Amino acid sequence: MWIVAGLAVFVVCLAGVVAYWLVRRLTAPTETLGVPDGIRLSIAILTVFGAVLAGVYAYRKQRIAEGDAHRADATQFAERYSTAAGQLGHERPAVRLAGVYAMARLADDWVEQRQVCVDVLCAYLRMPYEWNPESDQYKKGEREVRQTIIHVIRDHLQESREESSWSTCALDFTRATFDGGDFSGCRFRGSVSFAEADFVGDLISFDEAGFLDGVVTFHGARFGAGPVTFNDAQFQGGTVNFNRARFSDSALSFCGAQLGAGDITFHHASLSGGTLALDEARFSGGRVGFDYAQFGNATVTFNRARLEDGSLAFRRARFTGGTLSFDHAHFTGGAVTLDDAEFTGGTVTFYAARFDSGSVTFDYGQFTDSTVTFHHGRFNGGTISLGHARFSGGMVSFVRAQLNGGRVALSDAQFSGANVRWGRLRPPEDGTG
């Protein structure tokens, strides 16, 4: 210590002599500065120099302290992570529940590794799960743990969340099993995968959820008899993908949904029985596509929907029995395309629909023993086209429809044993029948 103190005093004295020498040398030609003034100026220079060194030392000390604190926090977070992960793997359901909440709190606190903590919770839901209480593989208390994870994730995807929001995190539920769950009000801005997931049992709700960006995929998912609802949800960006999904006697509902920018696709999906309802939905952009989808005795409804912009496409879709309904729908723009679709039995109905603009096309469609009706429809604009369509049996009806404007085109359509009813509507000049 004495050696260090002595060296410090020596360095200070030496610095003072050097400073005084420099001051005197610089002012010697003009002799404007006396000895006392030179000493005072040298002391001032040393004071400023010392203050700078003190500041640098203090800053360095603070950085070292912050580094130590960060390492201490990282160590603490790592210990908390190990504890929570261990609890999630415990045999007792109560301990696993504690692990769920511990991992969620850690995700809120540990911003740098938030995605890792969220991945652990999602991975738990992807683990094999027997939901049937009558099965030998059923574990008592497991459903409560899984529902708690869904509840925690939903709470962290709400619009009210700010710093602790998980809405931009990637959520991977691939091949998970859901026997109920509430995602209502969530805001999805990241990548979310329900690919090949199984939806069984109780209600799965996405009501009032916001799909604002990114990709949410249900590719290849399987939907059983339990209802899945997207009522009043907002689709304002990104993509929601149901391609190759399988619906068996399912009740899928998008009633009152707002469909703006982005895409919702059901390409190559299969609907066997059940219902798909988009009643009172509002289409103001983007695209909803059912290309190559298969509908077997399913009921698909767009009743009271409003199509303002964008497109709704069923290209090359196949309908066997069932109903496709646009009753009381209002078309003010956009396009509904059923080109090259095949209908065997069943009904396509536009009862009391209003057409002010836009288009509905069945070009090159194939209709076998099917019914297409526009009863009480009101045509103020837009186009209805069945160009090159083929009707074998069944019926096409415009009974009590009003043609005030727009165009109904049956160019090169063929009717073989089909009953065409115009009611009071004058047959189009470019069609047959």
Buried (B, 14 or more C-beta within 10 A) or exposed (E): EEEEEEEEEEEEEEBBEEBBEBBBEEBEEEEEBEEEEBBEBBEEBBEEEEEEEEEEEEEEEEEEEEEEEEEEEEEEBEEBBEBBBEBBEEEEBEBBBBBBBBBBBBBBBBEEBBBEBBBBBBEBBBEEBBBEEEEEEEEEEBBEBBBBBBBBBBBBBBEEBEEBBBBBBBBBBBBBBBBBBBBBBBBBBBBBBBBBBBBBBBBBBBBBBBBBBBBBBBBBBBBBBBBBBBBBBBBBBBBBBBBBBBBBBBBBBBBBBBBBBBBBBBBBBBBBBBBBBBBBBBBBBBBBBBBBBBBBBBBBBBBBBBBBBBBBBBBBBBBBBBBBBBBBBBBBBBBBBBBBBBBBBBBBBBBBBBBBBBBBBBBBBBBBBBBBBBBBBBBBBBBBBBBBBBBBBBBBBBBBBBBEEBBBBBBBBEBEEBEBBBBEBEEBEEBEB
